[in-house]
Amino acid sequence: MQEKVVGPPKSEASSTMIQLEGPRISSLLGLKNVWLSEFSIWPAEVA
């Protein structure tokens, strides 16, 4: 019944962190995710 408490999905955890950080951080993370998906060839340091 309390599976979420035992081990919440990574997506939910990240979403919670985004809400805690704020909309500005959320938009930055969203843009970063888009760049990572669009330019997945680039090294992690660039992103």
C-alpha positions, 0 to 999 in steps of 0.5 A, spaced: 500 500 500 505 504 501 510 503 495 511 510 494 514 511 501 518 505 500 521 507 494 518 512 490 520 513 482 526 517 480 521 521 476 517 523 482 523 524 486 526 529 481 519 532 480 519 534 488 526 537 488 524 541 482 518 544 486 522 545 492 528 548 488 523 553 485 520 554 478 526 558 475 531 551 477 525 547 474 525 551 467 533 550 467 533 543 469 527 542 463 532 546 458 538 542 460 534 535 459 532 538 452 539 539 451 541 533 453 536 529 449 537 533 443 545 533 443 546 527 447 553 526 443 556 532 447 560 530 453 556 531 460 561 536 462 558 541 456 551 540 459 
